[in-house]
């Protein structure tokens, strides 16, 4: 009975999936929370709150503000996280493709130089 050192064929798609999506998921998660921090610092979240307060005050008064603002703040924070996460994912993909392009150009030049010297 011999033991094979090659992984089973079913492991390759799982490995490919993990290698492709794990860095993207990390970039999206970090970018979403980082972007939310920037939104708080720049006053975007306060502007969203002020707009929501004005709208809710017209329809529900102070009771409406007290009842609905925690929900509005929760949803607006998640909306900012999602938008910034998507933007981070797009930036990650662009950076990855740029690195791949530069790598292919460098290796193509090296291969061309090797083929000319032979």
The first five atom37 places (N, CA, C, CB, O) and aatype in JSON, in Angstrom:
{
  "aatype": [20, 20, 20, 20, 20, 20, 20, 20, 20, 20, 20, 20, 20, 20, 20, 20, 20, 20, 20, 20, 20, 20, 20, 20, 20, 20, 20, 20, 20, 20, 20, 20, 20, 20, 20, 20, 20, 20, 20, 20, 20, 20, 20, 20, 20, 20, 20, 20, 20, 20, 20, 20, 20, 20, 20, 20, 20, 20, 20, 20, 20, 20, 20, 20, 20, 20, 20, 20, 20, 20, 20, 20, 20, 20, 20, 20, 20, 20, 20, 20, 20, 20, 20, 20, 20, 20, 20, 20, 20, 20, 20, 20, 20, 20, 20, 20, 20, 20, 20, 20, 20, 20, 20, 20, 20, 20, 20, 20, 20, 20, 20, 20, 20, 20, 20, 20, 20, 20],
  "atom_mask": [
    [1, 1, 1, 1, 1],
    [1, 1, 1, 1, 1],
    [1, 1, 1, 1, 1],
    [1, 1, 1, 1, 1],
    [1, 1, 1, 1, 1],
    [1, 1, 1, 1, 1],
    [1, 1, 1, 1, 1],
    [1, 1, 1, 1, 1],
    [1, 1, 1, 1, 1],
    [1, 1, 1, 1, 1],
    [1, 1, 1, 1, 1],
    [1, 1, 1, 1, 1],
    [1, 1, 1, 1, 1],
    [1, 1, 1, 1, 1],
    [1, 1, 1, 1, 1],
    [1, 1, 1, 1, 1],
    [1, 1, 1, 1, 1],
    [1, 1, 1, 1, 1],
    [1, 1, 1, 1, 1],
    [1, 1, 1, 1, 1],
    [1, 1, 1, 1, 1],
    [1, 1, 1, 1, 1],
    [1, 1, 1, 1, 1],
    [1, 1, 1, 1, 1],
    [1, 1, 1, 1, 1],
    [1, 1, 1, 1, 1],
    [1, 1, 1, 1, 1],
    [1, 1, 1, 1, 1],
    [1, 1, 1, 1, 1],
    [1, 1, 1, 1, 1],
    [1, 1, 1, 1, 1],
    [1, 1, 1, 1, 1],
    [1, 1, 1, 1, 1],
    [1, 1, 1, 1, 1],
    [1, 1, 1, 1, 1],
    [1, 1, 1, 1, 1],
    [1, 1, 1, 1, 1],
    [1, 1, 1, 1, 1],
    [1, 1, 1, 1, 1],
    [1, 1, 1, 1, 1],
    [1, 1, 1, 1, 1],
    [1, 1, 1, 1, 1],
    [1, 1, 1, 1, 1],
    [1, 1, 1, 1, 1],
    [1, 1, 1, 1, 1],
    [1, 1, 1, 1, 1],
    [1, 1, 1, 1, 1],
    [1, 1, 1, 1, 1],
    [1, 1, 1, 1, 1],
    [1, 1, 1, 1, 1],
    [1, 1, 1, 1, 1],
    [1, 1, 1, 1, 1],
    [1, 1, 1, 1, 1],
    [1, 1, 1, 1, 1],
    [1, 1, 1, 1, 1],
    [1, 1, 1, 1, 1],
    [1, 1, 1, 1, 1],
    [1, 1, 1, 1, 1],
    [1, 1, 1, 1, 1],
    [1, 1, 1, 1, 1],
    [1, 1, 1, 1, 1],
    [1, 1, 1, 1, 1],
    [1, 1, 1, 1, 1],
    [1, 1, 1, 1, 1],
    [1, 1, 1, 1, 1],
    [1, 1, 1, 1, 1],
    [1, 1, 1, 1, 1],
    [1, 1, 1, 1, 1],
    [1, 1, 1, 1, 1],
    [1, 1, 1, 1, 1],
    [1, 1, 1, 1, 1],
    [1, 1, 1, 1, 1],
    [1, 1, 1, 1, 1],
    [1, 1, 1, 1, 1],
    [1, 1, 1, 1, 1],
    [1, 1, 1, 1, 1],
    [1, 1, 1, 1, 1],
    [1, 1, 1, 1, 1],
    [1, 1, 1, 1, 1],
    [1, 1, 1, 1, 1],
    [1, 1, 1, 1, 1],
    [1, 1, 1, 1, 1],
    [1, 1, 1, 1, 1],
    [1, 1, 1, 1, 1],
    [1, 1, 1, 1, 1],
    [1, 1, 1, 1, 1],
    [1, 1, 1, 1, 1],
    [1, 1, 1, 1, 1],
    [1, 1, 1, 1, 1],
    [1, 1, 1, 1, 1],
    [1, 1, 1, 1, 1],
    [1, 1, 1, 1, 1],
    [1, 1, 1, 1, 1],
    [1, 1, 1, 1, 1],
    [1, 1, 1, 1, 1],
    [1, 1, 1, 1, 1],
    [1, 1, 1, 1, 1],
    [1, 1, 1, 1, 1],
    [1, 1, 1, 1, 1],
    [1, 1, 1, 1, 1],
    [1, 1, 1, 1, 1],
    [1, 1, 1, 1, 1],
    [1, 1, 1, 1, 1],
    [1, 1, 1, 1, 1],
    [1, 1, 1, 1, 1],
    [1, 1, 1, 1, 1],
    [1, 1, 1, 1, 1],
    [1, 1, 1, 1, 1],
    [1, 1, 1, 1, 1],
    [1, 1, 1, 1, 1],
    [1, 1, 1, 1, 1],
    [1, 1, 1, 1, 1],
    [1, 1, 1, 1, 1],
    [1, 1, 1, 1, 1],
    [1, 1, 1, 1, 1],
    [1, 1, 1, 1, 1],
    [1, 1, 1, 1, 1],
    [1, 1, 1, 1, 1]
  ],
  "atom_positions": [
    [[0.84, -1.17, 0.0], [0.0, 0.0, 0.0], [0.89, 1.24, 0.0], [-0.96, -0.01, 1.22], [1.69, 1.44, 0.92]],
    [[0.76, 2.07, -1.0], [1.59, 3.27, -1.1], [0.75, 4.5, -0.76], [2.2, 3.4, -2.52], [-0.46, 4.54, -0.97]],
    [[1.43, 5.48, -0.24], [0.77, 6.73, 0.13], [1.14, 7.77, -0.9], [1.17, 7.19, 1.57], [2.32, 8.01, -1.16]],
    [[0.15, 8.37, -1.5], [0.39, 9.38, -2.52], [0.58, 10.74, -1.87], [-0.78, 9.42, -3.54], [-0.14, 11.09, -0.93]],
    [[1.53, 11.5, -2.37], [1.79, 12.83, -1.81], [0.99, 13.92, -2.52], [3.27, 13.15, -1.88], [1.0, 15.08, -2.09]],
    [[0.32, 13.57, -3.59], [-0.48, 14.57, -4.3], [-1.84, 14.69, -3.65], [-0.62, 14.21, -5.81], [-2.43, 13.69, -3.25]],
    [[-2.35, 15.91, -3.55], [-3.67, 16.08, -2.93], [-4.75, 15.55, -3.86], [-3.93, 17.56, -2.6], [-4.55, 15.46, -5.07]],
    [[-5.88, 15.19, -3.31], [-6.97, 14.72, -4.17], [-7.45, 15.84, -5.09], [-8.14, 14.19, -3.32], [-7.29, 17.02, -4.78]],
    [[-8.05, 15.44, -6.21], [-8.49, 16.43, -7.19], [-9.56, 17.35, -6.65], [-8.99, 15.75, -8.44], [-9.69, 18.49, -7.09]],
    [[-10.35, 16.87, -5.69], [-11.42, 17.71, -5.13], [-10.88, 18.84, -4.29], [-12.37, 16.87, -4.3], [-11.59, 19.82, -4.05]],
    [[-9.62, 18.76, -3.82], [-9.04, 19.81, -3.01], [-8.64, 21.01, -3.85], [-7.83, 19.29, -2.26], [-8.58, 22.13, -3.33]],
    [[-8.38, 20.83, -5.12], [-7.93, 21.93, -5.97], [-8.99, 23.02, -6.13], [-7.55, 21.39, -7.34], [-8.64, 24.2, -5.98]],
    [[-10.25, 22.71, -6.41], [-11.24, 23.79, -6.49], [-11.43, 24.53, -5.17], [-12.57, 23.23, -6.95], [-11.64, 25.75, -5.16]],
    [[-11.36, 23.8, -4.06], [-11.5, 24.46, -2.76], [-10.32, 25.38, -2.51], [-11.61, 23.41, -1.63], [-10.5, 26.51, -2.05]],
    [[-9.13, 24.91, -2.8], [-7.94, 25.74, -2.62], [-8.0, 26.97, -3.53], [-6.67, 24.92, -2.91], [-7.68, 28.08, -3.1]],
    [[-8.4, 26.77, -4.77], [-8.52, 27.91, -5.69], [-9.54, 28.92, -5.18], [-8.92, 27.42, -7.09], [-9.3, 30.13, -5.23]],
    [[-10.65, 28.43, -4.68], [-11.69, 29.31, -4.14], [-11.15, 30.11, -2.96], [-12.92, 28.5, -3.72], [-11.34, 31.33, -2.89]],
    [[-10.48, 29.42, -2.03], [-9.95, 30.11, -0.85], [-8.87, 31.12, -1.22], [-9.39, 29.1, 0.13], [-8.83, 32.22, -0.65]],
    [[-8.0, 30.76, -2.16], [-6.96, 31.69, -2.56], [-7.52, 32.91, -3.28], [-5.95, 30.99, -3.45], [-6.94, 33.99, -3.22]],
    [[-8.64, 32.74, -3.96], [-9.23, 33.86, -4.69], [-10.05, 34.76, -3.77], [-10.1, 33.34, -5.82], [-9.94, 35.99, -3.86]],
    [[-10.87, 34.19, -2.91], [-11.85, 34.99, -2.18], [-11.45, 35.4, -0.77], [-13.11, 34.24, -2.1], [-12.0, 36.37, -0.25]],
    [[-10.52, 34.73, -0.13], [-10.12, 35.11, 1.22], [-9.49, 36.51, 1.26], [-9.13, 34.09, 1.78], [-9.89, 37.31, 2.1]],
    [[-8.53, 36.84, 0.39], [-7.98, 38.19, 0.43], [-9.04, 39.26, 0.12], [-6.82, 38.32, -0.54], [-9.02, 40.34, 0.69]],
    [[-9.94, 38.95, -0.79], [-11.0, 39.91, -1.12], [-11.91, 40.14, 0.07], [-11.82, 39.42, -2.32], [-12.29, 41.28, 0.36]],
    [[-12.27, 39.07, 0.77], [-13.15, 39.2, 1.94], [-12.47, 40.02, 3.04], [-13.53, 37.81, 2.47], [-13.11, 40.83, 3.7]],
    [[-11.2, 39.8, 3.23], [-10.46, 40.58, 4.23], [-10.41, 42.05, 3.82], [-9.02, 40.01, 4.41], [-10.61, 42.93, 4.65]],
    [[-10.13, 42.32, 2.54], [-10.08, 43.7, 2.05], [-11.43, 44.39, 2.21], [-9.64, 43.74, 0.58], [-11.5, 45.55, 2.61]],
    [[-12.51, 43.68, 1.91], [-13.85, 44.25, 2.03], [-14.18, 44.54, 3.48], [-14.9, 43.3, 1.43], [-14.71, 45.61, 3.79]],
    [[-13.87, 43.61, 4.38], [-14.18, 43.81, 5.8], [-13.39, 44.97, 6.39], [-13.89, 42.54, 6.59], [-13.95, 45.84, 7.05]],
    [[-12.1, 44.99, 6.14], [-11.27, 46.07, 6.68], [-11.66, 47.4, 6.05], [-9.76, 45.78, 6.43], [-11.76, 48.41, 6.74]],
    [[-11.87, 47.4, 4.74], [-12.25, 48.64, 4.06], [-13.59, 49.18, 4.52], [-12.29, 48.42, 2.57], [-13.76, 50.39, 4.62]],
    [[-14.54, 48.29, 4.81], [-15.85, 48.74, 5.27], [-15.77, 49.44, 6.62], [-16.79, 47.57, 5.37], [-16.35, 50.5, 6.8]],
    [[-15.05, 48.84, 7.55], [-14.93, 49.46, 8.88], [-14.04, 50.7, 8.84], [-14.38, 48.45, 9.89], [-14.31, 51.68, 9.52]],
    [[-12.99, 50.66, 8.05], [-12.12, 51.83, 7.9], [-12.9, 52.99, 7.29], [-10.89, 51.48, 7.03], [-12.78, 54.13, 7.74]],
    [[-13.68, 52.69, 6.26], [-14.5, 53.72, 5.62], [-15.54, 54.3, 6.56], [-15.18, 53.16, 4.4], [-15.82, 55.49, 6.52]],
    [[-16.12, 53.44, 7.41], [-17.09, 53.94, 8.38], [-16.42, 54.9, 9.37], [-17.76, 52.78, 9.14], [-17.0, 55.91, 9.75]],
    [[-15.22, 54.57, 9.77], [-14.47, 55.48, 10.65], [-14.21, 56.82, 9.99], [-13.14, 54.84, 11.07], [-14.32, 57.87, 10.63]],
    [[-13.86, 56.79, 8.71], [-13.64, 58.03, 7.97], [-14.94, 58.82, 7.86], [-13.07, 57.73, 6.57], [-14.94, 60.04, 7.99]],
    [[-16.06, 58.1, 7.61], [-17.35, 58.78, 7.5], [-17.73, 59.46, 8.81], [-18.45, 57.78, 7.1], [-18.28, 60.57, 8.78]],
    [[-17.43, 58.84, 9.94], [-17.7, 59.49, 11.23], [-16.8, 60.71, 11.42], [-17.49, 58.5, 12.39], [-17.26, 61.76, 11.86]],
    [[-15.52, 60.56, 11.08], [-14.58, 61.66, 11.27], [-14.92, 62.86, 10.39], [-13.16, 61.2, 10.98], [-14.8, 64.01, 10.82]],
    [[-15.34, 62.6, 9.15], [-15.63, 63.68, 8.22], [-17.0, 64.31, 8.44], [-15.53, 63.17, 6.8], [-17.33, 65.33, 7.82]],
    [[-17.81, 63.72, 9.31], [-19.12, 64.28, 9.59], [-20.23, 63.77, 8.7], [-19.05, 65.75, 9.49], [-21.35, 64.28, 8.75]],
    [[-19.95, 62.77, 7.86], [-20.98, 62.22, 6.98], [-22.1, 61.58, 7.8], [-20.38, 61.21, 6.01], [-23.28, 61.74, 7.48]],
    [[-21.74, 60.85, 8.83], [-22.75, 60.19, 9.64], [-23.6, 61.21, 10.4], [-22.09, 59.21, 10.62], [-24.8, 61.01, 10.58]],
    [[-22.98, 62.29, 10.84], [-23.74, 63.35, 11.51], [-24.7, 64.02, 10.53], [-22.79, 64.4, 12.13], [-25.81, 64.39, 10.9]],
    [[-24.27, 64.19, 9.29], [-25.15, 64.79, 8.28], [-26.33, 63.86, 7.98], [-24.35, 65.08, 6.97], [-27.46, 64.33, 7.81]],
    [[-26.07, 62.57, 7.92], [-27.16, 61.61, 7.72], [-28.13, 61.67, 8.88], [-26.61, 60.17, 7.55], [-29.35, 61.66, 8.69]],
    [[-27.59, 61.74, 10.11], [-28.44, 61.83, 11.29], [-29.29, 63.1, 11.27], [-27.6, 61.8, 12.56], [-30.48, 63.06, 11.56]],
    [[-28.67, 64.22, 10.92], [-29.43, 65.48, 10.89], [-30.55, 65.43, 9.86], [-28.5, 66.66, 10.59], [-31.65, 65.91, 10.13]],
    [[-30.28, 64.87, 8.71], [-31.31, 64.75, 7.68], [-32.44, 63.85, 8.17], [-30.71, 64.18, 6.37], [-33.62, 64.18, 8.02]],
    [[-32.07, 62.71, 8.77], [-33.09, 61.78, 9.27], [-33.91, 62.42, 10.39], [-32.44, 60.48, 9.77], [-35.12, 62.21, 10.46]],
    [[-33.27, 63.19, 11.26], [-33.99, 63.86, 12.34], [-35.02, 64.83, 11.78], [-33.01, 64.61, 13.27], [-36.15, 64.87, 12.26]],
    [[-34.64, 65.59, 10.78], [-35.59, 66.55, 10.2], [-36.78, 65.84, 9.56], [-34.89, 67.41, 9.16], [-37.92, 66.28, 9.72]],
    [[-36.52, 64.76, 8.86], [-37.61, 64.02, 8.2], [-38.52, 63.38, 9.25], [-37.03, 62.95, 7.25], [-39.74, 63.49, 9.16]],
    [[-37.92, 62.7, 10.23], [-38.72, 62.01, 11.24], [-39.49, 63.01, 12.1], [-37.82, 61.14, 12.12], [-40.63, 62.74, 12.48]],
    [[-38.88, 64.15, 12.4], [-39.54, 65.16, 13.24], [-40.81, 65.67, 12.57], [-38.6, 66.33, 13.53], [-41.8, 65.92, 13.26]],
    [[-40.79, 65.83, 11.25], [-41.98, 66.3, 10.54], [-43.12, 65.3, 10.6], [-41.63, 66.6, 9.1], [-44.29, 65.7, 10.6]],
    [[-42.81, 64.01, 10.64], [-43.86, 62.99, 10.59], [-44.19, 62.4, 11.96], [-43.44, 61.88, 9.67], [-45.34, 62.0, 12.17]],
    [[-43.25, 62.34, 12.87], [-43.52, 61.67, 14.15], [-43.17, 62.47, 15.37], [-42.78, 60.41, 14.2], [-43.41, 62.02, 16.49]],
    [[-42.62, 63.66, 15.19], [-42.26, 64.48, 16.34], [-41.09, 63.89, 17.11], [-43.45, 64.65, 17.27], [-40.33, 63.07, 16.59]],
    [[-40.97, 64.34, 18.36], [-39.85, 63.88, 19.19], [-39.97, 62.41, 19.56], [-39.76, 64.72, 20.45], [-38.97, 61.73, 19.75]],
    [[-41.21, 61.92, 19.66], [-41.41, 60.5, 19.94], [-40.87, 59.67, 18.77], [-42.91, 60.18, 20.18], [-40.22, 58.64, 18.98]],
    [[-41.14, 60.11, 17.56], [-40.64, 59.41, 16.38], [-39.13, 59.42, 16.32], [-41.21, 60.04, 15.13], [-38.5, 58.42, 15.97]],
    [[-38.53, 60.57, 16.67], [-37.07, 60.65, 16.69], [-36.5, 59.67, 17.7], [-36.6, 62.1, 17.01], [-35.56, 58.94, 17.4]],
    [[-37.07, 59.66, 18.89], [-36.59, 58.76, 19.93], [-36.77, 57.31, 19.57], [-37.29, 59.05, 21.23], [-35.95, 56.46, 19.92]],
    [[-37.85, 57.02, 18.87], [-38.14, 55.62, 18.53], [-37.36, 55.15, 17.31], [-39.62, 55.44, 18.29], [-36.93, 53.99, 17.27]],
    [[-37.17, 56.0, 16.33], [-36.62, 55.55, 15.05], [-35.13, 55.83, 14.85], [-37.37, 56.2, 13.96], [-34.49, 55.16, 14.03]],
    [[-34.57, 56.78, 15.56], [-33.16, 57.13, 15.29], [-32.18, 55.99, 15.54], [-32.76, 58.31, 16.13], [-31.24, 55.83, 14.77]],
    [[-32.36, 55.17, 16.59], [-31.42, 54.04, 16.71], [-31.45, 53.11, 15.5], [-31.73, 53.24, 17.98], [-30.41, 52.61, 15.08]],
    [[-32.62, 52.89, 14.95], [-32.74, 52.05, 13.76], [-32.12, 52.73, 12.55], [-34.21, 51.7, 13.49], [-31.41, 52.09, 11.77]],
    [[-32.39, 54.01, 12.39], [-31.83, 54.76, 11.25], [-30.31, 54.76, 11.33], [-32.37, 56.21, 11.22], [-29.63, 54.56, 10.33]],
    [[-29.77, 54.99, 12.52], [-28.32, 55.0, 12.67], [-27.71, 53.63, 12.38], [-27.94, 55.45, 14.08], [-26.64, 53.55, 11.77]],
    [[-28.37, 52.57, 12.8], [-27.87, 51.23, 12.55], [-27.84, 50.94, 11.06], [-28.73, 50.19, 13.28], [-26.84, 50.45, 10.53]],
    [[-28.95, 51.25, 10.36], [-29.0, 50.98, 8.93], [-28.06, 51.89, 8.14], [-30.42, 51.16, 8.42], [-27.45, 51.45, 7.16]],
    [[-27.93, 53.13, 8.55], [-27.02, 54.02, 7.82], [-25.57, 53.59, 8.01], [-27.2, 55.48, 8.27], [-24.76, 53.69, 7.08]],
    [[-25.22, 53.11, 9.2], [-23.86, 52.62, 9.43], [-23.58, 51.39, 8.57], [-23.64, 52.29, 10.93], [-22.5, 51.28, 7.99]],
    [[-24.54, 50.47, 8.48], [-24.35, 49.3, 7.64], [-24.3, 49.68, 6.17], [-25.46, 48.3, 7.88], [-23.55, 49.07, 5.4]],
    [[-25.08, 50.67, 5.76], [-25.05, 51.11, 4.36], [-23.67, 51.66, 4.02], [-26.14, 52.17, 4.09], [-23.13, 51.37, 2.95]],
    [[-23.1, 52.47, 4.91], [-21.77, 53.03, 4.67], [-20.74, 51.9, 4.64], [-21.4, 54.09, 5.75], [-19.85, 51.9, 3.79]],
    [[-20.83, 50.95, 5.58], [-19.9, 49.81, 5.57], [-19.97, 49.04, 4.25], [-20.2, 48.87, 6.74], [-18.93, 48.69, 3.68]],
    [[-21.18, 48.79, 3.78], [-21.34, 48.02, 2.54], [-20.78, 48.77, 1.35], [-22.81, 47.68, 2.31], [-20.07, 48.19, 0.53]],
    [[-21.09, 50.05, 1.24], [-20.61, 50.84, 0.1], [-19.08, 50.94, 0.13], [-21.23, 52.25, 0.12], [-18.43, 50.76, -0.9]],
    [[-18.53, 51.2, 1.29], [-17.07, 51.31, 1.39], [-16.41, 49.94, 1.2], [-16.67, 51.91, 2.74], [-15.31, 49.86, 0.66]],
    [[-17.07, 48.88, 1.64], [-16.54, 47.54, 1.42], [-16.51, 47.19, -0.06], [-17.38, 46.52, 2.16], [-15.53, 46.62, -0.54]],
    [[-17.57, 47.53, -0.78], [-17.59, 47.28, -2.23], [-16.49, 48.09, -2.91], [-18.98, 47.65, -2.83], [-15.8, 47.57, -3.79]],
    [[-16.33, 49.33, -2.51], [-15.26, 50.16, -3.08], [-13.89, 49.56, -2.78], [-15.34, 51.61, -2.54], [-13.01, 49.55, -3.64]],
    [[-13.7, 49.05, -1.57], [-12.42, 48.42, -1.21], [-12.18, 47.16, -2.03], [-12.39, 48.09, 0.28], [-11.06, 46.9, -2.46]],
    [[-13.23, 46.39, -2.24], [-13.09, 45.19, -3.07], [-12.7, 45.52, -4.49], [-14.38, 44.4, -3.06], [-11.87, 44.84, -5.09]],
    [[-13.3, 46.57, -5.03], [-12.97, 47.0, -6.39], [-11.52, 47.47, -6.46], [-13.92, 48.13, -6.86], [-10.8, 47.14, -7.4]],
    [[-11.09, 48.25, -5.47], [-9.7, 48.7, -5.44], [-8.74, 47.53, -5.3], [-9.48, 49.69, -4.29], [-7.67, 47.52, -5.92]],
    [[-9.1, 46.53, -4.5], [-8.26, 45.34, -4.37], [-8.13, 44.63, -5.71], [-8.84, 44.38, -3.31], [-7.03, 44.24, -6.11]],
    [[-9.26, 44.45, -6.4], [-9.21, 43.79, -7.71], [-8.36, 44.56, -8.71], [-10.62, 43.61, -8.26], [-7.59, 43.97, -9.46]],
    [[-8.5, 45.88, -8.72], [-7.69, 46.7, -9.63], [-6.21, 46.58, -9.3], [-8.12, 48.17, -9.56], [-5.37, 46.45, -10.2]],
    [[-5.88, 46.61, -8.02], [-4.48, 46.49, -7.62], [-3.93, 45.11, -7.98], [-4.32, 46.75, -6.11], [-2.79, 45.0, -8.44]],
    [[-4.72, 44.08, -7.76], [-4.28, 42.73, -8.09], [-4.04, 42.58, -9.6], [-5.31, 41.7, -7.62], [-3.04, 42.0, -10.01]],
    [[-4.93, 43.11, -10.39], [-4.76, 43.02, -11.84], [-3.56, 43.83, -12.31], [-6.02, 43.5, -12.56], [-2.86, 43.42, -13.24]],
    [[-3.32, 44.98, -11.69], [-2.15, 45.78, -12.06], [-0.86, 45.03, -11.75], [-2.18, 47.14, -11.34], [0.07, 45.03, -12.55]],
    [[-0.82, 44.4, -10.57], [0.38, 43.63, -10.2], [0.57, 42.47, -11.16], [0.26, 43.12, -8.74], [1.7, 42.19, -11.57]],
    [[-0.5, 41.77, -11.51], [-0.4, 40.66, -12.47], [0.08, 41.15, -13.83], [-1.75, 39.96, -12.61], [0.9, 40.49, -14.47]],
    [[-0.41, 42.29, -14.26], [-0.01, 42.85, -15.56], [1.48, 43.19, -15.56], [-0.84, 44.1, -15.89], [2.19, 42.85, -16.5]],
    [[1.94, 43.85, -14.5], [3.36, 44.2, -14.42], [4.22, 42.95, -14.34], [3.61, 45.09, -13.21], [5.29, 42.89, -14.96]],
    [[3.77, 41.95, -13.6], [4.53, 40.7, -13.5], [4.63, 40.03, -14.86], [3.87, 39.76, -12.48], [5.7, 39.56, -15.24]],
    [[3.53, 39.98, -15.59], [3.56, 39.36, -16.91], [4.45, 40.12, -17.87], [2.15, 39.27, -17.49], [5.13, 39.51, -18.7]],
    [[4.47, 41.45, -17.78], [5.36, 42.23, -18.64], [6.82, 41.98, -18.31], [5.04, 43.72, -18.51], [7.65, 41.86, -19.21]],
    [[7.13, 41.89, -17.03], [8.52, 41.64, -16.63], [8.96, 40.26, -17.07], [8.68, 41.79, -15.12], [10.05, 40.1, -17.61]],
    [[8.12, 39.26, -16.83], [8.51, 37.9, -17.21], [8.53, 37.73, -18.72], [7.56, 36.87, -16.59], [9.33, 36.95, -19.24]],
    [[7.68, 38.44, -19.44], [7.71, 38.35, -20.9], [9.01, 38.93, -21.45], [6.49, 39.09, -21.52], [9.58, 38.4, -22.4]],
    [[9.47, 40.01, -20.85], [10.74, 40.6, -21.29], [11.9, 39.64, -21.0], [10.99, 41.95, -20.58], [12.8, 39.48, -21.83]],
    [[11.87, 39.0, -19.82], [12.93, 38.05, -19.48], [12.91, 36.86, -20.42], [12.79, 37.58, -18.03], [13.96, 36.38, -20.86]],
    [[11.72, 36.37, -20.74], [11.62, 35.23, -21.67], [12.07, 35.61, -23.06], [10.19, 34.69, -21.73], [12.71, 34.82, -23.75]],
    [[11.75, 36.83, -23.48], [12.19, 37.3, -24.79], [13.72, 37.42, -24.83], [11.52, 38.67, -25.14], [14.35, 37.06, -25.82]],
    [[14.3, 37.91, -23.76], [15.75, 38.03, -23.7], [16.42, 36.66, -23.7], [16.17, 38.83, -22.47], [17.47, 36.49, -24.32]],
    [[15.84, 35.7, -23.01], [16.39, 34.34, -22.98], [16.28, 33.67, -24.34], [15.68, 33.5, -21.92], [17.2, 32.97, -24.76]],
    [[15.16, 33.89, -25.03], [14.99, 33.25, -26.33], [15.93, 33.87, -27.39], [13.53, 33.37, -26.79], [16.33, 33.18, -28.32]],
    [[16.27, 35.15, -27.25], [17.18, 35.79, -28.19], [18.63, 35.34, -27.93], [17.06, 37.31, -28.09], [19.43, 35.27, -28.86]],
    [[18.96, 35.06, -26.66], [20.33, 34.66, -26.35], [20.61, 33.21, -26.7], [20.61, 34.89, -24.88], [21.77, 32.8, -26.78]],
    [[19.58, 32.43, -26.91], [19.76, 31.01, -27.25], [20.0, 30.81, -28.7], [18.57, 30.19, -26.84], [20.18, 29.67, -29.15]]
  ]
}
